[in-house]
Amino acid sequence: MTTNTARNAAAADGTWQTARRGGTSVLLQDLSRTFGATRALDGLSLEIAPGELVALLGPSGCGKTTALRIVAGFESADAGSVIVDGKDISSVPPARRDMGMVFQSYSLFPNMSALDNVAFGLRMRKLGAAARRKRATEQLDLVGLAEQAKQYPHQLSGGQQQRVALARALAIEPRVLLLDEPLSALDAKVRLQLREQIRTLQQRLGTTTMFVTHDQEEALSMADRVGVMRQGRLEQIAAPDKLYDDPVTAFVAEFVGVMNRIPGERQGGTVAVLGGNVPVRDPGGQSPAEPLGDDNAVDVLVRPEGLTMQVAENGNGIVTTRTFLGSVTRVGVRLDGDVAVQIDKPSSEAAALGPGTSVSVSLPAQPVLIAPRRNPVT
Amino acid sequence: MAAITGTTEATGTRGPRPSRKRVSLPVWRWVILLVAAVYFLIPLFAALRFAGIGAFRSVISEPGFTSSLGLSVRLAVVTTVITIALMLPTAVYVHLRLPRLRRLLEGITILPIVIPPVVLIVGVLQIAPGFLKSTPYLLALEYVILAMPFAYRAIDAGLRALDLKTVVEASNSLGAGWTTTLFRVVLPNLNTALLSAIVLTVALVLGEFTMASLALFETFPVWIVVNDQTSGQVSVAASLLALFVTWLFLLAITVIGTRRARRTGGGEVTLFTVARQQTRGES
C-alpha cells in the first residue's frame, strides 16, 4: 500500500524515482500440483533471497515451468504456498502480484508499438502520459532499443522482441522478475548476448529473479544459484561451481556437464575401479528415484577432467576419437570391457593421442560419487 | 553455407520460396482469372441488359421496396449483434480455458451448413411460441445459427494468429484486469477478424431467401422474388443493386482490414484468414 502511494506521488511530479526497495524475498513452501495423472510438482520448497537470481534447471516435464507459473499466479497449487516478503500471496490474482514476466514465446501486444508495449504496465498503474513515455523510453534505452520505440512487434527481430518484453517487464519495477525460457526461441549468437544483458540488468537493478530453463549452460552462466529439478522435486540447489564439483545425486551429476560412468565394485567405504581402489564420497543427498541398495555392482561417476591417461603399450584403453575444444582436447577412449569414456587433456599434450593409440587410464585417489550400475550401453 | 543451401533448396528454411516457382504462375493466374470473370460477368451483363437502365430509377418508388429493405437491414443488425455477442466470448473462452473443445466447437458450428435451411425453419416454426412466430425477429434468431459457421471461423482464425494465451497472461502480469485486457489487448487485435465475421453475417442475412419465405416475412430477397411476377425488369434491377451494394461493402472491409493489418503486422486479410506475418529472422 505504502509503495503505491509513494508511486502515485512520484507519478504526480513525473519523476518516478526508483523507490529503492530492500529487495524482495520469495519462499515456495511444499508446492504440489497434479495435472490429471501427471504429478508436475511434488512438494517443491525453495527460498530465493532478495536480489538473487535463481535458475530452475531440469528436463522437460520436471515441473519447473509449473513452479514459475504458480509464482506468477497463472496456475494454482493443490497444496503449499507462495510467500513473498513474508506474505502468503496464494490467493492474490496475477494482475496484483506485481511480478514482471518474460515468456518463452513472443508475447508483445501486436497492436502496440514497442514504446506502448513498455508503457502498458505503467498505464495500468495510472502513471501520467508524459511520465509514462519518459520512463518507457528510458527502459527501451536500457535494453538498447531506443531507436526502435515506434516500431511494431512484427518489424522487430526475435531478439529485439524479447528485449522489448524484458524492458516491459522491468518497467513496472516488479517485486520479482520471472523468466520462462526467454531465450529458447532465439538463435545461438543472440542468445549469448541477451544472456549477458539480462544478467547485467538484473544485478544493476537488484531485482529478485526466478529463471526457468532446460539449458544448463544458460543456468550455470547466469544464476547465483541453480536448482536442478526432477519429477517435481528439487534434487539439489547450489551455486554453479558447487553444483558442478559436488553434485549430491547421480542425476544432478549427469545432468550438469559431461560425466563418465565406469563400472566398479563397492567394497565398504571404497570402490575398486580401473585396477585401483578409491574412496567413496558421501554426497549427503540421495535421489529417491535411484536408491543405492545393497548391490555392490556400481558405476563410478567421473568428469572428463577427473581421469588421467598415459600412452602405454598394452594399456587398458584405446583412443577412438579426438575433439579439439580450444585449450583442451576431449579424447574418447574405449576401455577394456567396452566402456566408452571421455577424457580432457591439454591440447598440447593431446597431439600424441591419435585414434588407435593404446593408453593407460587411471583414477586419482580422490573421493568419487557412485550410482547403481546401469546396464552397459553397447 | 551458400554451397549447402544451393544444393538443398527444397529442404531449406521457412524463408521465401525459390523464385523458380513464381515464373510459371502468372500465365495460369490470368487464365483462371479470365475464366472466372467470364463465368461471373456474363450473367450479370445479361441481367443488366434485360433490366435496362430505366428500371433502376423505378426500383426505389416500387411499393414494398423500402419496407422490405428496411426489414432486411434491421434483421442484419440484430443478427450481427447477437452473433458477435455469442461467438466472441465463447471463442475466447474456449481458446483460453478449454482448448481441447476447439475441435468439437468447430464441428458444432459447421452443422448449419450440413442441415438444410428448410429443415431448420420448419422445425422452428413447429416449436416456436406464438409471440415469436408473429415477429420477424424470429428470423434473426434463425440467422444467428446460419451465420455461426462463418462468424466462428473468422473469429477463430483471428484468435489463432494472436497467441491469445500468452498475450492475455502478459497483460495480466502487467497489472491489467480482465476487462482491461479484453478491451485494450484482445479486441484491438481481433478487429479484422470481427470485421470479417460482421461482413459475412450481414451478407448472409441480406441474401437469405428460404427461411424468410417459408416464415412468410417479406425481406428484401423475398420482395425481389414476389416482384418478379409483376415486373421482371424492376426485380432484376433490384437484385443487381443489392449485389453491387454488398460487393462494395465487402471491398471496403477488405481494404480497411488490410490497411490496418499492414500497419500492425497482421499480414494479408481475407475473409476467413488473418494470417500473421512471420517474425523477421534474426539479423
Contacts between the chains, C-beta under 8 A, distances in Angstrom:
chain1	res1	chain2	res2	distance
A	72	B	169	7.6
A	72	B	173	6.1
A	73	B	172	7.7
A	73	B	173	8.0
A	74	B	169	5.6
A	74	B	172	7.6
A	93	B	172	7.7
A	93	B	177	7.9
A	94	B	169	7.3
A	94	B	172	4.3
A	94	B	173	5.7
A	95	B	172	5.0
A	95	B	173	7.5
A	95	B	174	7.9
A	95	B	175	5.3
A	95	B	176	6.0
A	95	B	177	5.2
A	96	B	175	7.4
A	97	B	173	7.5
A	98	B	175	7.5
A	99	B	173	6.0
A	100	B	173	6.9
A	100	B	174	7.8
A	101	B	169	7.4
A	101	B	170	6.9
A	101	B	173	4.4
A	103	B	166	5.3
A	103	B	169	7.2
A	103	B	170	6.4
A	105	B	163	6.0
A	105	B	166	5.2
A	106	B	163	7.4
A	106	B	166	7.7
A	106	B	279	6.5
A	107	B	163	7.5
A	107	B	166	4.5
A	107	B	167	6.1
A	107	B	169	7.5
A	107	B	170	4.2
A	108	B	170	7.8
A	109	B	167	6.3
A	109	B	170	7.5
A	109	B	171	7.4
A	109	B	185	5.4
A	109	B	189	7.1
A	110	B	162	7.1
A	110	B	189	5.5
A	110	B	264	5.5
A	110	B	265	6.0
A	110	B	266	7.1
A	110	B	276	7.5
A	111	B	185	7.7
A	111	B	188	4.2
A	111	B	189	5.1
A	111	B	264	5.2
A	120	B	171	7.4
A	120	B	174	5.5
A	120	B	176	7.5
A	120	B	184	7.9
A	121	B	174	3.7
A	121	B	175	5.7
A	124	B	174	5.8
A	124	B	175	3.7
A	124	B	176	5.1
A	124	B	180	7.0
A	125	B	175	6.1
A	152	B	263	7.2
A	152	B	264	5.3
A	152	B	265	5.3
A	153	B	265	6.5
A	153	B	279	8.0
A	154	B	264	7.2
A	154	B	265	2.5
A	154	B	266	7.9
A	154	B	276	7.6
A	154	B	277	5.3
A	154	B	279	6.8
A	154	B	280	7.4
A	155	B	265	6.7
A	155	B	280	7.1
A	156	B	279	7.8
A	156	B	280	7.0
A	157	B	279	7.2
A	157	B	280	5.1
A	157	B	281	6.8
A	157	B	282	5.2
A	157	B	283	5.3
A	158	B	279	5.5
A	158	B	280	7.8
A	158	B	281	7.8
A	158	B	282	5.9
A	159	B	282	5.9
A	161	B	279	6.9
A	165	B	170	7.7
A	168	B	170	7.9
A	168	B	174	7.0
A	169	B	173	7.6
A	169	B	174	7.9
A	172	B	174	6.3
A	172	B	175	6.7
A	178	B	173	7.8
A	186	B	282	6.8
A	187	B	282	4.9
A	189	B	282	7.7
A	190	B	282	5.4
